[in-house]
């Protein structure tokens, strides 16, 4: 299926549940770009979840983010339960403008819904010659589906980080990863596709290692990045993401957790929010010179001798660029269960799917 036809179909679904044209187009573009980038876990399988959130009142499809406070290079933004993808793009544009004017820009976002693939935002920043950082985090007693290192009960979400660096040639360097051993979206994708998970990523409700994705939804939990032996590393990064997100709720009388989370039994233990930062290399020297330094370093990295069994060393962000090129050329393959769910949703909402395509 072509990206254009899929994007138009998805945008139509979001318009049908109350999103304005520009918002529906932005969210649809983000999800289809995740498919193009090879991150199906953050792609169109999210459409039905977003629609459900709209229909249950958790996500407000017609809402717009609002700047609550700004001072020079920083802003506090209230997403107002709008589409998290749209509110994060809004925040990113704000910090990029601030970085162009002052060298640095930062924003904290509260009352956000799911923000999609973080790498999409840092790719956009890098394409404009900027360094971009985006993180989403929440933490608290009884929260999330990631157990703290040495603990038995969920305390964290998957709390991802993405950091992007501009490059004068080739794809930018884009680090984008959850601080759990595996993102929950990939567990969801594995369940829908009927495949097993890698060992060392989840435990069942009794704390036993398992590779069955259904065990996660039957009361199991995700492990922190590093697993049972080195999970303190992922746990520390995940907790740091929550602390950065917590900047958004310092003076919030009624903080709201991201979609899909449970409320904390102890509101004093809650940290939740999105943090976005842009940094202009011109603040320290010449922007183009920095991009060339990055390109030279990545070139040297790719030239390193590969380990046995590996074709070559690949820089972060390169697999996404390769996948995007291939899927734009060959089309996007959609697993039958996901396509059936999407077309049934479209039929219910009066949105016709593309007719001249073979999705799977």
N, C-alpha and C positions, 0 to 999 in steps of 0.2 A: 504494500500500500504506500502511496506517496505521502510525504509529510504534509503537503499542502491540503490534500483531501481529508486527512485525519484531523488536522488542526481546525479546519472549517467545521467538521462534524462536532468535535469537542466544544468549540466555542458556541455552537448552536445549543448544545445541552446547557451550558452555563447561562446563556441568555434566557433559556426557558425557565430557569429557576430564579430569575430576577437580577442577573448581573448586567450592568451597562455594557455596550458594545466594546469599549476600550478595555474594560476590566476582563470581560470574557475572552477577548483576543489575547491579552497578556498572559492569563492563566493557561489558556490552551497552548500558546506558543511555548511556555515554560515546560509543560508536561510532555509535549511532543519532542522538544529539544532533548529532554532526558532520555526518551526512547532513542533518538538519533545518537546520543552520546554513549549508549550501551548500558544505561542505568534504568532498566525496566522497572525496578522497584520503586522509582520515583516518577514513573511515567503514567500512562493512561489507566493503570489499575487503580489510581487514586481518584479517578473521576467519580465513581459511584460513592466513594467515601465522602468526597466533598459535597455531592448532592444530598446525601443523607444528613450531613451536618447542616446544610441549608434548610432542609425540610424539618429538622428537629429544633431549629432556632439557635443552634450553637454557632453557626457561621452566618453572618449577615451579608448576603451577596450584593446588596446595593450600597453598603457602607463605604466610606472613604477614610483613609488615615488622616490624622490631624496633628500638626506640630503644636505640642502643649507648652514647650519651653525651648528657647534657643539663646545661646550666648556665644557669639563669635564662631567658633569651630565645632560646637557641640549642640545637639538637640535631643529632646525627649519627644518621642512620637507615640501617640495612642492609635493603634490599628483599628480600634472600635469593632473588633471581631469581623473585619472585612476579610477578603481572601488574603491569606498570609503572603502568598506570592506577590500580590499587588502591593501590599503595604511594605514589604521588604524592598521591592524595586523602587518604591517611592522614597524610602529611607536611603537607599544606595545613591539615587540621583541627588539627594540633599547633600550627602557627605562628599560626593564627587565635586559638586559645585563649591563646597567649603574648602576642599583640598586644592582646587584650582586657585582659589582666592587667597588662602592662608597657608597652604602646604600640608594641612592635615584637616580631616573632618571625621566626626564620630557621632553616632546616634544609638540610643537605646530605644527599643520598641516594646511596649506593653500591650496586653490584650490581643496577642497575635493568635492566628490559627496556623495550620501547617504551612511551612514556607517552601517546601519542595526541595530541589537539589541545590545545596549551598554553592557548589562549584559554578553554577550559572552566574551568580552575582560577582564572584571574584574574577571569572573570565571577562565579564563586562568591564570591570575596573581595569584589568590588565590591558584590554584592548584600547583603553584610553590613556595608556602609559602610566597608570597608577598601580600601587601596591594595594590590594584589597584584603580585608579580613572580615569574615562573617562567622559568628557562632550563635548557636541556640542552646539554651540549657534550662533545665529545671530540676530541682532537688528538694527533698524533704521527707519526713517520716511517712512511710507507707506509700510513697510516690513511685511512679515509673515502673519499668520492668527490668531494670538492671540492678543487680545486687552490688553493694559496695564491697570492696576487697575485704575478705574475712567475715562478711555478713551473711545473713540468711534471708532477709526481706528486701524487697525493692526499695531503693532510695533515690535512684537517678533515672532520667530518661537516657536515650542514646547520645545526647548532648554532642553533636558534631561540631567540627571546626573546618573552615576552608580558608586557605591563604593563597593568594594569587600574585604572581610577579610578571611584569611585562617583559617581552623578549623581542629583540630587533629582527629576528628571523625564526621561522618555525613556530610551533604552538607555544603559548606562555607556560610557565610552570604553575600548575594548579594542584595544590594539596587539598583534598576533600575527603574526610573520613569521620565516621562515627567513633566515639570513644568506647563503644561496646565492641566485643569481638566480632559482631556482625550487626548490621542495621536491622531494625524490626521490619523495614520494608522488604528486605531480602528474604526474611522468614516468611512474610506474606506471599511473596512471589514464588518461593519454593513450594508452599502449600498449594497454591493455585495450579502450579505446573506439575505437582505430584512427584517432586524429587526430594532427596534427602539433603540435609545440611552438612557442612564440613564438621568433623569432630572438634570438640573443644570450644564450641560457640554458645550452646545453650544447655540448661539443665531442666529436668522435669520438676513437677510440683514437690517431689521429695528430695530434690537437690542432686539427683543422679544424672550423670552425663547422658546425653541422647543426641541423635541426629534427626529425629522425627519432628518436622516443624509443627505438627498438631500438638505435640507436648507443650509447646510454648503457650498455645491458646487454651490449654487445659490446666493452667495454673503454674506453668513453668516460668523461667526467667532467663534473661541474657546474661552472659558473663562479660566483665570488663575486658577491654583490649589487653592482651597478655595472658588471659586465662587464669587458671588456678595458681600458677607459679609466679607470674609476673604481672598480674592484674592490677597491682598498685599503680602502675604507670598509666593505664587507661583510666582507672578510677580517679587519679589526681587530675588528669586533663578534663574528665567529665565534670568533676566538682568545680574546677576553675571556670568551665563554660557556664555553669549555673551561677557562679558568683558574678561573672560579667553580665549575664542576663538580669541578675538581681538589681542592677543599676536602674532598670526600668520601673521598679515597684517601690522605690524608697518612700515616696509619699502617696502611694496608691492605697486608698482605704479598703478596697475590695479586689485584691489581685485575682486574676482569672488565669487558670492554667491552660497550656496549649491543648488543642483538640485531641481527644483520645486518652487523656490522663485522668486519673482519679484525684479527687480533692484530698488534700492533706488533712489528717485528723488534728494536726497541730499547726494552725496558721502561722505561728511564730517561727516555724521551721522552714517556711516556704521561700524558695528563690526561683524566679521564673522570668524569662524574657529573651529577647533577641538583641544582639550587639553587632553593629556594622561600623567599620572603620576604613577610611581611604587615606593613603599617604602619597604625596607627590614627591618623587625623587629629586625634583628641582629644588626642594627645600635644602638639600645637602650638596647639590652639584648640578650637573646637566642631565636632564631626563633621558635624552637619546643615548648619551654615553652609558648611563646605567643599564638601559635596555640592551645595549651591545655587550656589556659585561655579562649580563644574564645569558644572552645567546651564546657567547663564547664558552661560558661555564657549562651550559647544557650540551653544547657540541662536544666538549671534552668528556663529559659524563657518558654520552652515547658511544664514544670511542673507546671506553674502557673494555678490557678483555672480559667476555662473559663467562659465567660459571658453566660447568658441565651441565648440559641439558637445557641451557638457555641460549636463545638465538643471539640476543644482544641486550645491553642495558637500556632500559626505557625510562625516560624522565616522567615525573608526575604530570598528568595532563595530556600526555601523548596518546594513551589508549582512547581517550574520549575523542580526540581529534581524528584518529584513524577510523573509529566507529562511525563518527558523523559523516566522514567522506564516503565510506562504504554504503551506509544506509541511505544517504541522499542519492547515491547512484543506483543501488539495487532495490530500494524500497524497505519498508519496515515490516517485519514478520510479527504477527500478533498471535499468541497462543489462543486456541479455540475457546477455552473457558473465559478468558478475559474479553475476547471479542463478543461472545454470546452475551455476557453480562452488559457490555457497553451498548450493543444493539437493542437489547431488551429495554434498557434504560431510555435510549433514544425513542423507541416506539411508545413507551409510556408517556414521554414528555412531548410527543409530536414532532420529533426531529428525525428526519430521514438520514440513514447512513449512506456513505458513498456506494454507488451501484456498480461502478466499473472497476472493481478492485478485487484482489485475492489476498485477504489479510493473513491467511495461514494455510 
